Amino acid sequence: MAFCLPGAGLYSAMVIYPLLTALVYGFFAWEGTTRGPFVGVGNYLEVLTRYPISSELGAALLHNVLFFVGTMAIQNTIGLGLALILHRNPRGKRFFQTLFSMPFLISPLIVGYLWSLLLSPTFGPVNAALKAVSLESWAQPWLGEPDLALPVLILVNAWQWIGGPLLIFGAALGGIPQSLEEAAQIDGARPWTLFWRIRFPLLMPAVGVITVLTFIGCFNVFDLVYALGGTSGGPGGSMDVLGLLYYRTAFRGGSNAIGESSAVAMLMFVLIFGVALLLERLLRRREVQL
Amino acid sequence: MGTRWTKAAAMAVLLGVVAACSPGTAGGSGSTEDQGGPVTLKVWGWRQEDVAAYKKIFKLYEDKHPGVTVEYVPYKNTEYDTILKTGLTGTNGPDVAQLRSYGLLQPLAAAGSLVELDSTVPELKEFSSDVLDGARSDRDQKVYGVPFAIQTMHVIYNKDIYAKHGLSVPTTWAEMTAGFDKLKAAGVVPVAATVTDTWMLPIQQEIFGATRYGGIEQRDRMLRGEGKFTDEAWVASIGTWLSTKPYWEPQATGVGYDDAKAQFASGKAATFPGGVWEVAGFKTANPQLNIGVFNAPPAPDAVSQKTLVPGFVDGSFGVSSKTSNQAAALELVRWMAGAEFGQAFTDELQQISPVPGVTPKGEVLAQAVKDYAANPSPYLTYAYFSAGTPGAWDLASKELSNAVLGKVTPAQAAASIQRGVDQWFKPKS
């Protein structure tokens, strides 16, 4: 038990204490950095009812959900596909795993700035290349078109993190006993059936881990969106997410910025914590044992 | 048993940490200055890049005031407001502080952290009332700072491109757009506009739309509560600004602030609608650039028939109410309201000084000062309707971007801004 003390102390100081202070701060009105009177859930009511933050909360939450769904559909599906290909063709496996995981090493802020340069309609090489091959009509203001901005965000994010599902699924595929796959093949299972009946059920623990990690990552995203679209989430706020909304409330809010942003932070925490728990439970139920 | 002890230990650690870090414990004790001896005045500010210039400027003051040392203490721009708020509550703070203008000044003045200057700095009477608005408290209508810089907004243009295409500074709206048409036909982007960085949009809207809503008169009506953003004239000014859209880069919705600046600095675009503060950056980016400024002549159906120049006060210098050197600090800000400081400020920092009678040396700045003095116009959303939350400037940045994208009509954009402002704005009687 004594072994736990240093760790527990650090954890309390670094994680639990800030969480508790945010909880406490959210119940007070603030005048700059001076704490004012206790207002109970006043700050929560304020951010949930005052225009325009009340409507921005809903829009930002929707964008987070779309971002999560899009990332699951694109990044994690392609990641699984790539893991399967590498599983079947072990030659060059290490090389490709390293290659796809390289963007991990770059800060999301830098990734964001790089891609905003690449996609710039004035000086960016992406549109210049499209024009060079006579695909001018394909050249778009990628980050300036409300319908395109969020898909572009999902793709850029996938570009950076695709190595994650690739590695986790790769390891999980390696853990499936070959005898099971061979037995199914002898019984006449086609590749499609083999995947859905044998491999996928055994991959469920990995799917669960990746889903929960993706969920937390997608709902906490800030730096990449900030670099691609600024504090307001691009034109028309089409990439506005909860992280940016929190940032605007905390650093561009009025004199009660600390109170209101703490309330936003607590709402985000409760949402992410609650849904992550729920996801974990749901996915755990679908796992099968060998 | 074991887990109970673990829990108890964890709680103890937690409580200890909470107690040690609990907020609100005022730090530091006051230092008492020897009133008769040498005095060091600390001037806090957010301009880290200006330290050398301020050293030179304050040297002028120190030479004439033996025994007084003036030290400019800069903080990081983005952290300054928080640091200043804390600094002004104790005696370890500044004697004199650089203050933000308009809305951001209000909490400091309301908290009693500053000394009112109407009675102690008679030089302020020479300043125009519009300029003093930037340092005035909404609560008691008193002035709490000596304004130090004015920022103006123009169509910044490339003189060489204009000359090459046989264009001169337009005197009518039709002449301006005819010039843009000619440039566009010649393959030059007429207007380097940005949409991605939405904070630039209220600036562009003022530059092209000010004459359409009328500038100062509309502001005064709105401050009295007789006018609104939803008034026909203000709504129409959004349309006036959007009517320049055909002259923007075709994919302007994806163009960021830095991209637009690079377009202008590299000579790919003929004009850049923006603040006079951009000029120095353009000169650094491309020393060969031959820059001039003009303002949009009265637009079709304009309320004002003058070529209005939008501008605002950038900030002021105020005296902390906690300083132990109040007399010396007041003496310093009185000097800052005079011609010697004003001239040194504009010469050293290449900015416009609001001190009456001071003229900048640079040609572009001199032009900007002259035009602004002749036909000033407010930066309505930023200066006058952003003291509360949500501020009109934030709302306008968002809604004007929606209007550019066609997601809302100008009337809907204006209604949203008004709806936000109505939650806190109280008309002045």
Contacts between the chains, C-beta under 8 A, distances in Angstrom:
chain1	res1	chain2	res2	distance
A	1	B	2	5.6
A	1	B	5	6.4
A	1	B	6	5.6
A	1	B	9	8.0
A	4	B	6	6.4
A	5	B	9	6.3
A	5	B	13	7.7
A	8	B	6	7.6
A	8	B	9	7.1
A	8	B	10	5.2
A	8	B	13	6.4
A	9	B	13	4.8
A	12	B	10	6.5
A	12	B	13	5.0
A	12	B	14	4.8
A	12	B	17	5.9
A	13	B	13	7.9
A	13	B	17	5.1
A	16	B	14	6.2
A	17	B	14	7.0
A	17	B	17	5.1
A	17	B	18	6.3
A	17	B	21	6.8
A	20	B	14	7.8
A	20	B	18	6.8
A	21	B	18	8.0
A	21	B	21	7.8
A	21	B	23	7.7
A	31	B	107	6.6
A	31	B	111	6.6
A	32	B	82	7.4
A	32	B	85	3.9
A	32	B	86	7.8
A	32	B	107	5.8
A	32	B	111	7.5
A	33	B	82	6.1
A	33	B	85	5.5
A	33	B	86	5.3
A	34	B	24	7.9
A	34	B	85	7.7
A	34	B	89	7.0
A	34	B	111	7.9
A	35	B	23	6.3
A	35	B	24	5.6
A	50	B	389	7.8
A	50	B	390	7.5
A	50	B	423	6.3
A	51	B	390	7.3
A	51	B	416	8.0
A	51	B	419	5.5
A	51	B	420	5.5
A	51	B	423	6.5
A	52	B	390	6.1
A	52	B	395	6.6
A	52	B	398	7.4
A	52	B	416	6.9
A	52	B	419	8.0
A	52	B	420	5.7
A	53	B	390	7.1
A	116	B	256	6.9
A	119	B	254	7.3
A	120	B	254	7.0
A	120	B	255	7.3
A	120	B	256	7.1
A	120	B	259	5.3
A	121	B	249	7.0
A	121	B	250	7.9
A	121	B	251	3.6
A	121	B	252	8.0
A	121	B	254	4.4
A	121	B	255	6.0
A	121	B	259	7.9
A	122	B	249	6.3
A	122	B	251	7.7
A	122	B	255	5.7
A	122	B	259	4.8
A	122	B	260	7.9
A	122	B	262	7.3
A	122	B	263	5.7
A	122	B	268	7.7
A	123	B	259	6.4
A	123	B	262	6.7
A	127	B	251	7.9
A	139	B	251	7.6
A	140	B	251	7.2
A	140	B	254	7.3
A	141	B	251	3.8
A	141	B	252	7.4
A	141	B	253	4.7
A	141	B	254	2.5
A	141	B	255	7.2
A	142	B	254	5.9
A	143	B	196	6.3
A	143	B	254	5.3
A	144	B	195	5.9
A	144	B	196	5.5
A	144	B	251	6.7
A	144	B	252	7.4
A	144	B	253	3.3
A	144	B	254	3.0
A	144	B	255	7.0
A	145	B	253	6.2
A	145	B	254	6.9
A	146	B	405	5.8
A	146	B	407	7.0
A	229	B	196	7.2
A	230	B	196	6.9
A	230	B	197	5.8
A	230	B	198	7.1
A	230	B	256	7.9
A	232	B	198	5.1
A	232	B	397	6.4
A	232	B	398	6.1
A	232	B	401	7.6
A	234	B	196	6.4
A	235	B	195	5.2
A	235	B	196	6.0
A	235	B	198	6.6
A	235	B	253	5.5
A	235	B	401	4.5
A	235	B	404	6.9
A	235	B	405	5.7
A	236	B	401	5.6
A	236	B	402	5.2
A	236	B	405	4.9
A	236	B	407	5.4
A	237	B	398	6.2
A	237	B	401	7.7
A	237	B	402	7.9
A	248	B	394	7.9
A	251	B	78	7.5
A	252	B	394	6.9
A	253	B	389	6.1
A	254	B	388	6.5
A	254	B	389	3.3
A	254	B	391	7.8
A	255	B	107	4.5
A	256	B	389	7.5
